[in-house]
Amino acid sequence: ELINKYSDMFVKMVDEDKKINQLKQYLFQTQIPEIYKAWIQYKKDNKFQSFDDMIRNVREEVCKENSQLKEALKKKYTYAIIDEFQDTNQKQWDIFKRIFMEDEDHSICVVGDPKQSIYAFQGADVTVYKKAQKEILDQKGEKFQLKKNYRSTNEIINFCNDFFNIILISIHTNN
C-alpha cells in the first residue's frame, strides 16, 4: 500500500514533466528515508532479519561495554580460524577482533588471498583484509605464505600473476 502510494505520486511527477534531477533529489531527500523507515518497521513487526541485520546486531552487542555475548563467546571459543578472509567486511572483523584479539588467552588465524576477493557486492572489502592482517601481525601474529599450490598448474599461476600485475600498473598509471 505504501509502495502504491509513492508509485502513483512518482508517475504523476514524471507526467507533469519535472526534471529527472529534481525527481532524484526529491526521492533521496524525502521519500527513500521514509520508505526505509517503513521497511525497518515492517521487518520488526514481522520478526524478519536479513543476513546483514544479524551481523549488525551481533556486532553492536559484542562491541558494547561489558557485553555478555562477547564474554560468552570468549568463554566458549579460544581459537578462531577464518578461511576466505578476503571476503570479510568491517562489521565481521569488528566481531572477530573483539573476541579474539583483546587478550593473550585467545588466538585468531586468518587465511585469505586478496586476489580472490569477489564479494564486494555483499560488503567484503580488501582494505579490511589488509588492515586486519596488519593488526594481527602488529599485535601477536606471524605471516605464512603457502608456496605449494595443489590445484593449479604453473602456467595458470603465472598467467594470473601477470594479469594482476598489469591491472595494478594500469590502475596506478591512471590515477
C-alpha positions as CSV (number, residue, x, y, z in Angstrom):
1,E,0.0,0.0,0.0
2,L,2.9,2.4,0.8
3,I,4.6,1.5,-2.4
4,N,1.5,2.1,-4.4
5,K,1.0,5.5,-2.9
6,Y,4.6,6.6,-3.8
7,S,4.4,4.9,-7.2
8,D,1.3,6.9,-8.2
9,M,3.0,10.1,-6.9
10,F,6.2,9.4,-8.9
11,V,4.3,8.7,-12.1
12,K,2.3,11.9,-11.6
13,M,5.5,13.9,-11.1
14,V,7.1,12.5,-14.2
15,D,3.8,13.1,-16.2
16,E,4.0,16.7,-15.1
17,D,7.3,16.9,-16.9
18,K,9.5,17.6,-13.9
19,K,13.2,17.3,-14.5
20,I,14.7,13.9,-13.6
21,N,17.3,15.5,-11.3
22,Q,14.6,17.2,-9.3
23,L,12.9,13.9,-9.0
24,K,16.1,12.2,-7.9
25,Q,16.7,14.9,-5.3
26,Y,13.2,14.7,-4.0
27,L,13.4,10.9,-3.8
28,F,16.7,10.8,-1.9
29,Q,16.0,13.6,0.4
30,T,12.4,12.8,1.4
31,Q,10.9,9.6,0.1
32,I,13.6,7.0,0.3
33,P,14.3,7.7,4.0
34,E,10.5,7.3,4.6
35,I,10.4,4.1,2.7
36,Y,13.4,2.8,4.5
37,K,11.8,3.5,7.9
38,A,8.7,1.7,6.8
39,W,10.8,-1.2,5.7
40,I,12.6,-1.4,9.0
41,Q,9.3,-1.2,10.9
42,Y,7.8,-4.0,8.6
43,K,10.8,-6.2,9.4
44,K,10.4,-5.5,13.1
45,D,6.6,-6.1,13.1
46,N,7.1,-9.4,11.2
47,K,10.2,-10.5,13.0
48,F,12.2,-10.6,9.8
49,Q,16.0,-10.2,9.7
50,S,18.4,-10.0,6.8
51,F,21.8,-11.6,7.0
52,D,23.2,-8.0,7.3
53,D,20.8,-7.3,10.2
54,M,22.1,-10.4,12.0
55,I,25.7,-9.4,11.6
56,R,25.0,-5.7,12.6
57,N,23.1,-6.9,15.7
58,V,25.9,-9.2,16.8
59,R,28.5,-6.5,16.2
60,E,26.5,-3.9,18.2
61,E,26.1,-6.3,21.1
62,V,29.7,-7.6,21.1
63,C,31.1,-4.1,20.9
64,K,29.1,-2.9,23.9
65,E,30.9,-2.2,27.2
66,N,30.7,-5.3,29.4
67,S,29.0,-7.3,26.7
68,Q,27.6,-10.6,28.0
69,L,27.5,-12.0,24.5
70,K,31.2,-11.2,24.0
71,E,32.1,-12.8,27.3
72,A,30.0,-15.9,26.5
73,L,31.7,-16.3,23.1
74,K,35.2,-15.8,24.6
75,K,34.4,-18.4,27.2
76,K,33.2,-20.9,24.6
77,Y,35.8,-20.2,21.9
78,T,39.6,-19.8,22.5
79,Y,40.7,-20.1,18.9
80,A,39.3,-18.9,15.6
81,I,40.4,-20.0,12.1
82,I,38.7,-17.9,9.4
83,D,39.1,-19.2,5.9
84,E,38.4,-17.0,2.8
85,F,39.2,-14.0,5.0
86,Q,39.4,-11.7,1.9
87,D,35.6,-11.9,1.9
88,T,35.3,-10.3,5.3
89,N,33.6,-6.9,5.9
90,Q,34.3,-4.4,8.6
91,K,31.4,-5.5,10.8
92,Q,32.6,-9.1,10.8
93,W,36.2,-8.1,11.5
94,D,35.0,-6.0,14.5
95,I,33.3,-9.0,15.9
96,F,36.3,-11.3,15.5
97,K,38.7,-8.6,16.8
98,R,36.7,-8.0,20.0
99,I,36.5,-11.7,20.8
100,F,39.9,-13.0,19.7
101,M,42.4,-10.1,19.9
102,E,41.7,-8.4,23.3
103,D,43.7,-10.7,25.5
104,E,46.5,-13.2,25.3
105,D,44.3,-16.2,26.0
106,H,42.7,-16.1,22.6
107,S,44.1,-16.5,19.1
108,I,43.0,-15.9,15.6
109,C,44.3,-17.4,12.4
110,V,43.1,-15.9,9.1
111,V,43.6,-17.5,5.7
112,G,42.9,-15.5,2.5
113,D,44.1,-14.2,-0.8
114,P,43.2,-10.6,-1.7
115,K,43.3,-11.6,-5.4
116,Q,40.3,-13.8,-4.7
117,S,38.1,-11.1,-3.2
118,I,34.9,-11.2,-5.2
119,Y,32.1,-10.4,-2.6
120,A,32.2,-6.6,-2.6
121,F,28.5,-6.7,-3.5
122,Q,27.8,-8.0,0.0
123,G,30.2,-5.7,1.8
124,A,33.5,-7.6,1.6
125,D,36.4,-5.2,1.5
126,V,40.0,-5.9,0.7
127,T,41.1,-2.9,2.7
128,V,39.5,-4.6,5.8
129,Y,41.6,-7.7,4.9
130,K,44.8,-5.7,4.7
131,K,44.1,-3.7,7.8
132,A,43.2,-6.8,9.8
133,Q,46.3,-8.5,8.6
134,K,48.5,-5.6,9.8
135,E,46.6,-5.5,13.2
136,I,47.2,-9.2,13.7
137,L,50.9,-9.0,12.8
138,D,51.4,-6.0,14.9
139,Q,49.8,-7.5,18.0
140,K,50.8,-11.1,18.1
141,G,50.9,-12.7,14.7
142,E,53.1,-14.3,12.1
143,K,52.6,-14.5,8.4
144,F,53.0,-17.7,6.5
145,Q,52.8,-17.9,2.7
146,L,51.5,-21.1,1.2
147,K,54.1,-21.7,-1.6
148,K,52.8,-25.0,-2.9
149,N,49.6,-25.0,-4.9
150,Y,48.0,-28.3,-5.5
151,R,45.1,-27.0,-7.6
152,S,46.6,-25.1,-10.5
153,T,49.4,-25.5,-13.0
154,N,52.4,-23.2,-13.0
155,E,51.1,-21.8,-16.3
156,I,47.8,-20.7,-14.7
157,I,49.5,-19.2,-11.7
158,N,52.0,-17.3,-13.8
159,F,49.2,-16.0,-16.1
160,C,47.1,-14.8,-13.1
161,N,50.1,-13.1,-11.5
162,D,50.9,-11.3,-14.8
163,F,47.3,-10.4,-15.3
164,F,47.0,-8.8,-11.8
165,N,50.3,-7.0,-12.2
166,I,49.0,-5.5,-15.5
167,I,45.8,-4.4,-13.7
168,L,47.8,-2.8,-10.8
169,I,50.1,-1.0,-13.2
170,S,47.1,0.3,-15.2
171,I,45.3,1.5,-12.0
172,H,48.4,3.3,-10.7
173,T,49.1,4.9,-14.1
174,N,45.6,6.2,-14.5
175,N,45.5,7.8,-11.0
